[in-house]
């Protein structure tokens, strides 16, 4: 007799959040008890421009199914122009990910202020549902060390 496993796919999401706006927005979402999936792993960075494209590639290599970068709204950056650098750098990275065959929906850049806890939760819920629809990220699987 074979027992069937009823395993539903739960994606692993890495969220790089700037300390001044997006991380505070995540904190506000938690304070207001707004729900977003626990599969979102938040990494706090001083500014969104500090997210090196290699961090995103490494996240995919280590098993992330989706990566989202959240920063201050353009013009409201604590470091004046950091998010402009982020926008430019991520545009180039997204074209490289497309070349590698990683679906463009697996990465996203969002601008979330400290007062937008509801927007943060809604963005994370939307991103997780998009990644769940896409399924497991298998494109870089051959580069990963599997412990099976």
mmCIF file of the C-alpha atoms, coordinates in Angstrom:
data_MODEL
# 
_entry.id   MODEL 
# 
loop_
_atom_site.group_PDB 
_atom_site.id 
_atom_site.type_symbol 
_atom_site.label_atom_id 
_atom_site.label_alt_id 
_atom_site.label_comp_id 
_atom_site.label_asym_id 
_atom_site.label_entity_id 
_atom_site.label_seq_id 
_atom_site.pdbx_PDB_ins_code 
_atom_site.Cartn_x 
_atom_site.Cartn_y 
_atom_site.Cartn_z 
_atom_site.occupancy 
_atom_site.B_iso_or_equiv 
_atom_site.pdbx_formal_charge 
_atom_site.auth_seq_id 
_atom_site.auth_comp_id 
_atom_site.auth_asym_id 
_atom_site.auth_atom_id 
_atom_site.pdbx_PDB_model_num 
ATOM 1   C CA . UNK A 1 1   ? 0.000  0.000  0.000   1.00 0.00 ? 1   UNK A CA 1 
ATOM 2   C CA . UNK A 1 2   ? 1.424  3.310  -1.062  1.00 0.00 ? 2   UNK A CA 1 
ATOM 3   C CA . UNK A 1 3   ? 0.746  6.366  1.062   1.00 0.00 ? 3   UNK A CA 1 
ATOM 4   C CA . UNK A 1 4   ? 0.245  9.564  -0.904  1.00 0.00 ? 4   UNK A CA 1 
ATOM 5   C CA . UNK A 1 5   ? 1.731  12.713 0.489   1.00 0.00 ? 5   UNK A CA 1 
ATOM 6   C CA . UNK A 1 6   ? -0.424 15.803 0.346   1.00 0.00 ? 6   UNK A CA 1 
ATOM 7   C CA . UNK A 1 7   ? 2.315  18.410 0.246   1.00 0.00 ? 7   UNK A CA 1 
ATOM 8   C CA . UNK A 1 8   ? 1.361  21.859 -0.881  1.00 0.00 ? 8   UNK A CA 1 
ATOM 9   C CA . UNK A 1 9   ? 4.129  24.058 -2.287  1.00 0.00 ? 9   UNK A CA 1 
ATOM 10  C CA . UNK A 1 10  ? 5.110  26.895 0.016   1.00 0.00 ? 10  UNK A CA 1 
ATOM 11  C CA . UNK A 1 11  ? 7.601  29.242 -1.619  1.00 0.00 ? 11  UNK A CA 1 
ATOM 12  C CA . UNK A 1 12  ? 10.681 30.633 0.065   1.00 0.00 ? 12  UNK A CA 1 
ATOM 13  C CA . UNK A 1 13  ? 10.782 34.391 -0.398  1.00 0.00 ? 13  UNK A CA 1 
ATOM 14  C CA . UNK A 1 14  ? 13.733 36.638 0.439   1.00 0.00 ? 14  UNK A CA 1 
ATOM 15  C CA . UNK A 1 15  ? 12.833 40.296 1.032   1.00 0.00 ? 15  UNK A CA 1 
ATOM 16  C CA . UNK A 1 16  ? 15.587 42.906 1.197   1.00 0.00 ? 16  UNK A CA 1 
ATOM 17  C CA . UNK A 1 17  ? 14.075 45.865 3.085   1.00 0.00 ? 17  UNK A CA 1 
ATOM 18  C CA . UNK A 1 18  ? 15.651 49.250 3.682   1.00 0.00 ? 18  UNK A CA 1 
ATOM 19  C CA . UNK A 1 19  ? 16.002 50.153 7.333   1.00 0.00 ? 19  UNK A CA 1 
ATOM 20  C CA . UNK A 1 20  ? 14.328 53.550 7.165   1.00 0.00 ? 20  UNK A CA 1 
ATOM 21  C CA . UNK A 1 21  ? 11.123 52.891 5.241   1.00 0.00 ? 21  UNK A CA 1 
ATOM 22  C CA . UNK A 1 22  ? 10.333 49.341 4.180   1.00 0.00 ? 22  UNK A CA 1 
ATOM 23  C CA . UNK A 1 23  ? 11.506 47.615 7.345   1.00 0.00 ? 23  UNK A CA 1 
ATOM 24  C CA . UNK A 1 24  ? 9.516  50.140 9.356   1.00 0.00 ? 24  UNK A CA 1 
ATOM 25  C CA . UNK A 1 25  ? 6.542  49.389 7.070   1.00 0.00 ? 25  UNK A CA 1 
ATOM 26  C CA . UNK A 1 26  ? 6.945  45.688 7.852   1.00 0.00 ? 26  UNK A CA 1 
ATOM 27  C CA . UNK A 1 27  ? 7.057  46.555 11.541  1.00 0.00 ? 27  UNK A CA 1 
ATOM 28  C CA . UNK A 1 28  ? 3.885  48.623 11.182  1.00 0.00 ? 28  UNK A CA 1 
ATOM 29  C CA . UNK A 1 29  ? 2.184  45.715 9.403   1.00 0.00 ? 29  UNK A CA 1 
ATOM 30  C CA . UNK A 1 30  ? 3.077  43.497 12.357  1.00 0.00 ? 30  UNK A CA 1 
ATOM 31  C CA . UNK A 1 31  ? 1.958  46.089 14.890  1.00 0.00 ? 31  UNK A CA 1 
ATOM 32  C CA . UNK A 1 32  ? -1.397 46.418 13.096  1.00 0.00 ? 32  UNK A CA 1 
ATOM 33  C CA . UNK A 1 33  ? -1.673 42.612 12.944  1.00 0.00 ? 33  UNK A CA 1 
ATOM 34  C CA . UNK A 1 34  ? -1.869 42.572 9.169   1.00 0.00 ? 34  UNK A CA 1 
ATOM 35  C CA . UNK A 1 35  ? -1.283 39.103 7.783   1.00 0.00 ? 35  UNK A CA 1 
ATOM 36  C CA . UNK A 1 36  ? 1.405  38.128 5.289   1.00 0.00 ? 36  UNK A CA 1 
ATOM 37  C CA . UNK A 1 37  ? 3.004  34.691 4.886   1.00 0.00 ? 37  UNK A CA 1 
ATOM 38  C CA . UNK A 1 38  ? 5.687  33.576 7.301   1.00 0.00 ? 38  UNK A CA 1 
ATOM 39  C CA . UNK A 1 39  ? 7.676  32.243 4.350   1.00 0.00 ? 39  UNK A CA 1 
ATOM 40  C CA . UNK A 1 40  ? 8.892  35.786 3.660   1.00 0.00 ? 40  UNK A CA 1 
ATOM 41  C CA . UNK A 1 41  ? 12.388 36.070 5.126   1.00 0.00 ? 41  UNK A CA 1 
ATOM 42  C CA . UNK A 1 42  ? 13.198 39.745 5.683   1.00 0.00 ? 42  UNK A CA 1 
ATOM 43  C CA . UNK A 1 43  ? 16.794 40.932 5.486   1.00 0.00 ? 43  UNK A CA 1 
ATOM 44  C CA . UNK A 1 44  ? 17.271 44.474 6.761   1.00 0.00 ? 44  UNK A CA 1 
ATOM 45  C CA . UNK A 1 45  ? 19.743 46.604 4.807   1.00 0.00 ? 45  UNK A CA 1 
ATOM 46  C CA . UNK A 1 46  ? 20.714 50.247 5.448   1.00 0.00 ? 46  UNK A CA 1 
ATOM 47  C CA . UNK A 1 47  ? 19.446 51.295 2.015   1.00 0.00 ? 47  UNK A CA 1 
ATOM 48  C CA . UNK A 1 48  ? 18.037 49.484 -0.991  1.00 0.00 ? 48  UNK A CA 1 
ATOM 49  C CA . UNK A 1 49  ? 21.095 50.583 -2.974  1.00 0.00 ? 49  UNK A CA 1 
ATOM 50  C CA . UNK A 1 50  ? 23.228 48.370 -0.706  1.00 0.00 ? 50  UNK A CA 1 
ATOM 51  C CA . UNK A 1 51  ? 21.660 45.254 -2.255  1.00 0.00 ? 51  UNK A CA 1 
ATOM 52  C CA . UNK A 1 52  ? 24.374 43.885 -4.477  1.00 0.00 ? 52  UNK A CA 1 
ATOM 53  C CA . UNK A 1 53  ? 23.027 41.955 -7.492  1.00 0.00 ? 53  UNK A CA 1 
ATOM 54  C CA . UNK A 1 54  ? 25.163 39.044 -6.325  1.00 0.00 ? 54  UNK A CA 1 
ATOM 55  C CA . UNK A 1 55  ? 22.982 38.838 -3.195  1.00 0.00 ? 55  UNK A CA 1 
ATOM 56  C CA . UNK A 1 56  ? 19.985 38.124 -5.403  1.00 0.00 ? 56  UNK A CA 1 
ATOM 57  C CA . UNK A 1 57  ? 21.812 35.538 -7.477  1.00 0.00 ? 57  UNK A CA 1 
ATOM 58  C CA . UNK A 1 58  ? 23.068 33.900 -4.283  1.00 0.00 ? 58  UNK A CA 1 
ATOM 59  C CA . UNK A 1 59  ? 19.539 33.831 -2.858  1.00 0.00 ? 59  UNK A CA 1 
ATOM 60  C CA . UNK A 1 60  ? 18.304 31.995 -5.950  1.00 0.00 ? 60  UNK A CA 1 
ATOM 61  C CA . UNK A 1 61  ? 21.288 29.671 -5.822  1.00 0.00 ? 61  UNK A CA 1 
ATOM 62  C CA . UNK A 1 62  ? 20.593 28.859 -2.163  1.00 0.00 ? 62  UNK A CA 1 
ATOM 63  C CA . UNK A 1 63  ? 16.984 27.914 -2.858  1.00 0.00 ? 63  UNK A CA 1 
ATOM 64  C CA . UNK A 1 64  ? 14.885 31.078 -2.850  1.00 0.00 ? 64  UNK A CA 1 
ATOM 65  C CA . UNK A 1 65  ? 11.847 30.885 -5.093  1.00 0.00 ? 65  UNK A CA 1 
ATOM 66  C CA . UNK A 1 66  ? 11.424 34.665 -5.235  1.00 0.00 ? 66  UNK A CA 1 
ATOM 67  C CA . UNK A 1 67  ? 13.349 37.801 -4.240  1.00 0.00 ? 67  UNK A CA 1 
ATOM 68  C CA . UNK A 1 68  ? 11.815 41.207 -3.578  1.00 0.00 ? 68  UNK A CA 1 
ATOM 69  C CA . UNK A 1 69  ? 13.651 44.463 -2.881  1.00 0.00 ? 69  UNK A CA 1 
ATOM 70  C CA . UNK A 1 70  ? 11.726 47.082 -0.920  1.00 0.00 ? 70  UNK A CA 1 
ATOM 71  C CA . UNK A 1 71  ? 12.957 50.632 -0.491  1.00 0.00 ? 71  UNK A CA 1 
ATOM 72  C CA . UNK A 1 72  ? 11.908 54.207 0.093   1.00 0.00 ? 72  UNK A CA 1 
ATOM 73  C CA . UNK A 1 73  ? 9.826  55.997 -2.517  1.00 0.00 ? 73  UNK A CA 1 
ATOM 74  C CA . UNK A 1 74  ? 11.969 57.825 -5.107  1.00 0.00 ? 74  UNK A CA 1 
ATOM 75  C CA . UNK A 1 75  ? 12.747 61.255 -3.752  1.00 0.00 ? 75  UNK A CA 1 
ATOM 76  C CA . UNK A 1 76  ? 12.261 60.166 -0.128  1.00 0.00 ? 76  UNK A CA 1 
ATOM 77  C CA . UNK A 1 77  ? 15.452 58.161 0.348   1.00 0.00 ? 77  UNK A CA 1 
ATOM 78  C CA . UNK A 1 78  ? 17.234 58.717 3.650   1.00 0.00 ? 78  UNK A CA 1 
ATOM 79  C CA . UNK A 1 79  ? 20.484 58.683 1.676   1.00 0.00 ? 79  UNK A CA 1 
ATOM 80  C CA . UNK A 1 80  ? 19.125 61.121 -0.949  1.00 0.00 ? 80  UNK A CA 1 
ATOM 81  C CA . UNK A 1 81  ? 19.579 59.138 -4.188  1.00 0.00 ? 81  UNK A CA 1 
ATOM 82  C CA . UNK A 1 82  ? 20.018 55.527 -3.077  1.00 0.00 ? 82  UNK A CA 1 
ATOM 83  C CA . UNK A 1 83  ? 16.793 54.242 -4.582  1.00 0.00 ? 83  UNK A CA 1 
ATOM 84  C CA . UNK A 1 84  ? 17.662 55.769 -7.957  1.00 0.00 ? 84  UNK A CA 1 
ATOM 85  C CA . UNK A 1 85  ? 20.790 53.611 -7.989  1.00 0.00 ? 85  UNK A CA 1 
ATOM 86  C CA . UNK A 1 86  ? 18.663 50.629 -6.989  1.00 0.00 ? 86  UNK A CA 1 
ATOM 87  C CA . UNK A 1 87  ? 16.234 51.182 -9.831  1.00 0.00 ? 87  UNK A CA 1 
ATOM 88  C CA . UNK A 1 88  ? 19.044 51.460 -12.388 1.00 0.00 ? 88  UNK A CA 1 
ATOM 89  C CA . UNK A 1 89  ? 20.992 48.471 -11.028 1.00 0.00 ? 89  UNK A CA 1 
ATOM 90  C CA . UNK A 1 90  ? 17.963 46.207 -10.788 1.00 0.00 ? 90  UNK A CA 1 
ATOM 91  C CA . UNK A 1 91  ? 16.876 47.001 -14.352 1.00 0.00 ? 91  UNK A CA 1 
ATOM 92  C CA . UNK A 1 92  ? 20.218 45.632 -15.543 1.00 0.00 ? 92  UNK A CA 1 
ATOM 93  C CA . UNK A 1 93  ? 19.993 42.633 -13.206 1.00 0.00 ? 93  UNK A CA 1 
ATOM 94  C CA . UNK A 1 94  ? 16.500 41.742 -14.411 1.00 0.00 ? 94  UNK A CA 1 
ATOM 95  C CA . UNK A 1 95  ? 17.720 41.579 -18.001 1.00 0.00 ? 95  UNK A CA 1 
ATOM 96  C CA . UNK A 1 96  ? 20.535 39.273 -16.878 1.00 0.00 ? 96  UNK A CA 1 
ATOM 97  C CA . UNK A 1 97  ? 18.101 37.039 -14.973 1.00 0.00 ? 97  UNK A CA 1 
ATOM 98  C CA . UNK A 1 98  ? 15.990 36.889 -18.117 1.00 0.00 ? 98  UNK A CA 1 
ATOM 99  C CA . UNK A 1 99  ? 19.090 35.749 -20.012 1.00 0.00 ? 99  UNK A CA 1 
ATOM 100 C CA . UNK A 1 100 ? 19.659 33.011 -17.394 1.00 0.00 ? 100 UNK A CA 1 
ATOM 101 C CA . UNK A 1 101 ? 16.085 31.852 -17.912 1.00 0.00 ? 101 UNK A CA 1 
ATOM 102 C CA . UNK A 1 102 ? 14.694 32.934 -14.542 1.00 0.00 ? 102 UNK A CA 1 
ATOM 103 C CA . UNK A 1 103 ? 11.147 34.203 -14.900 1.00 0.00 ? 103 UNK A CA 1 
ATOM 104 C CA . UNK A 1 104 ? 10.878 37.966 -14.505 1.00 0.00 ? 104 UNK A CA 1 
ATOM 105 C CA . UNK A 1 105 ? 8.007  37.543 -12.033 1.00 0.00 ? 105 UNK A CA 1 
ATOM 106 C CA . UNK A 1 106 ? 10.397 35.937 -9.510  1.00 0.00 ? 106 UNK A CA 1 
ATOM 107 C CA . UNK A 1 107 ? 12.009 39.301 -8.742  1.00 0.00 ? 107 UNK A CA 1 
ATOM 108 C CA . UNK A 1 108 ? 10.378 42.593 -7.904  1.00 0.00 ? 108 UNK A CA 1 
ATOM 109 C CA . UNK A 1 109 ? 11.261 46.075 -6.676  1.00 0.00 ? 109 UNK A CA 1 
ATOM 110 C CA . UNK A 1 110 ? 8.673  47.911 -4.581  1.00 0.00 ? 110 UNK A CA 1 
ATOM 111 C CA . UNK A 1 111 ? 8.684  51.293 -2.885  1.00 0.00 ? 111 UNK A CA 1 
ATOM 112 C CA . UNK A 1 112 ? 7.069  51.129 0.565   1.00 0.00 ? 112 UNK A CA 1 
ATOM 113 C CA . UNK A 1 113 ? 7.242  53.927 3.130   1.00 0.00 ? 113 UNK A CA 1 
ATOM 114 C CA . UNK A 1 114 ? 7.269  53.546 6.899   1.00 0.00 ? 114 UNK A CA 1 
ATOM 115 C CA . UNK A 1 115 ? 3.599  54.594 7.076   1.00 0.00 ? 115 UNK A CA 1 
ATOM 116 C CA . UNK A 1 116 ? 2.437  51.977 4.551   1.00 0.00 ? 116 UNK A CA 1 
ATOM 117 C CA . UNK A 1 117 ? 2.109  48.838 6.641   1.00 0.00 ? 117 UNK A CA 1 
ATOM 118 C CA . UNK A 1 118 ? -1.027 47.800 4.756   1.00 0.00 ? 118 UNK A CA 1 
ATOM 119 C CA . UNK A 1 119 ? 0.775  48.230 1.433   1.00 0.00 ? 119 UNK A CA 1 
ATOM 120 C CA . UNK A 1 120 ? 3.688  46.123 2.700   1.00 0.00 ? 120 UNK A CA 1 
ATOM 121 C CA . UNK A 1 121 ? 1.393  43.267 3.720   1.00 0.00 ? 121 UNK A CA 1 
ATOM 122 C CA . UNK A 1 122 ? -0.576 43.481 0.466   1.00 0.00 ? 122 UNK A CA 1 
ATOM 123 C CA . UNK A 1 123 ? 2.634  43.528 -1.595  1.00 0.00 ? 123 UNK A CA 1 
ATOM 124 C CA . UNK A 1 124 ? 3.998  40.465 0.194   1.00 0.00 ? 124 UNK A CA 1 
ATOM 125 C CA . UNK A 1 125 ? 0.694  38.585 -0.175  1.00 0.00 ? 125 UNK A CA 1 
ATOM 126 C CA . UNK A 1 126 ? 0.563  39.407 -3.880  1.00 0.00 ? 126 UNK A CA 1 
ATOM 127 C CA . UNK A 1 127 ? 4.204  38.425 -4.423  1.00 0.00 ? 127 UNK A CA 1 
ATOM 128 C CA . UNK A 1 128 ? 3.800  35.124 -2.574  1.00 0.00 ? 128 UNK A CA 1 
ATOM 129 C CA . UNK A 1 129 ? 0.699  34.253 -4.603  1.00 0.00 ? 129 UNK A CA 1 
ATOM 130 C CA . UNK A 1 130 ? 2.600  35.039 -7.824  1.00 0.00 ? 130 UNK A CA 1 
ATOM 131 C CA . UNK A 1 131 ? 5.516  32.806 -6.802  1.00 0.00 ? 131 UNK A CA 1 
ATOM 132 C CA . UNK A 1 132 ? 3.134  30.044 -5.681  1.00 0.00 ? 132 UNK A CA 1 
ATOM 133 C CA . UNK A 1 133 ? 1.518  30.150 -9.114  1.00 0.00 ? 133 UNK A CA 1 
ATOM 134 C CA . UNK A 1 134 ? 4.948  29.904 -10.796 1.00 0.00 ? 134 UNK A CA 1 
ATOM 135 C CA . UNK A 1 135 ? 6.002  26.956 -8.642  1.00 0.00 ? 135 UNK A CA 1 
ATOM 136 C CA . UNK A 1 136 ? 9.418  25.913 -7.433  1.00 0.00 ? 136 UNK A CA 1 
ATOM 137 C CA . UNK A 1 137 ? 12.441 27.689 -8.891  1.00 0.00 ? 137 UNK A CA 1 
ATOM 138 C CA . UNK A 1 138 ? 14.276 24.916 -10.689 1.00 0.00 ? 138 UNK A CA 1 
ATOM 139 C CA . UNK A 1 139 ? 16.426 27.001 -13.011 1.00 0.00 ? 139 UNK A CA 1 
ATOM 140 C CA . UNK A 1 140 ? 19.460 27.241 -10.736 1.00 0.00 ? 140 UNK A CA 1 
ATOM 141 C CA . UNK A 1 141 ? 18.830 23.904 -9.052  1.00 0.00 ? 141 UNK A CA 1 
ATOM 142 C CA . UNK A 1 142 ? 21.855 22.286 -10.661 1.00 0.00 ? 142 UNK A CA 1 
ATOM 143 C CA . UNK A 1 143 ? 24.115 24.817 -8.921  1.00 0.00 ? 143 UNK A CA 1 
ATOM 144 C CA . UNK A 1 144 ? 22.719 24.066 -5.464  1.00 0.00 ? 144 UNK A CA 1 
ATOM 145 C CA . UNK A 1 145 ? 24.044 21.526 -3.020  1.00 0.00 ? 145 UNK A CA 1 
ATOM 146 C CA . UNK A 1 146 ? 21.236 19.090 -2.349  1.00 0.00 ? 146 UNK A CA 1 
ATOM 147 C CA . UNK A 1 147 ? 21.229 17.289 0.979   1.00 0.00 ? 147 UNK A CA 1 
ATOM 148 C CA . UNK A 1 148 ? 18.861 14.530 -0.119  1.00 0.00 ? 148 UNK A CA 1 
# 
